[in-house]
Amino acid sequence: MKGAYVLMIRLKKNSNIKIGKLGEIHFPKGYYCYVGSAYGKTVNLENRTKRHKKLVEDKVGKLRWHIDYFLVNPNVSMVKTIFLNGKKECKISNKFERKANKTIRGFGSSDCKCKGHFHYFKDKKFVRV
């Protein structure tokens, strides 16, 4: 299956995390939604999200994408994964941006024109697809 997905993530305490070339960013505790995609010939949604879950569980692995740097932080736990069929990544991310307390500029959006694909919510109840 190919398409977009949303990772719902909890950060248990305020953290400064180095995110690849974006550098060190301060992340307040709360809930984050990452909107990603898997459209490649050899990568599908299931494999991509399994990789993300493994990074959260093991806290080690090859750090390739912005989200990888966040997921290996010891204060991170995975809350939920939602699969979205079709090429809707930017459209879904823009919906989250409108509701979020903050969007992390440039995070996960180096291949598009979106502000970012990583959105912060102080409270879980405001996280909706």
Secondary structure, DSSP 8 states (H G I E B T S, - for coil): --EEEEEEEEE-S-EEEEEGGGEEEEE-SEEEEEEEEE-SSS--HHHHHHHHHHHHHHS-S---SHHHHHHTSTTEEEEEEEEEEBS-HHHHHHHHHHH-SEE-TTTT-TTSSSS-SEEEESSGGG---
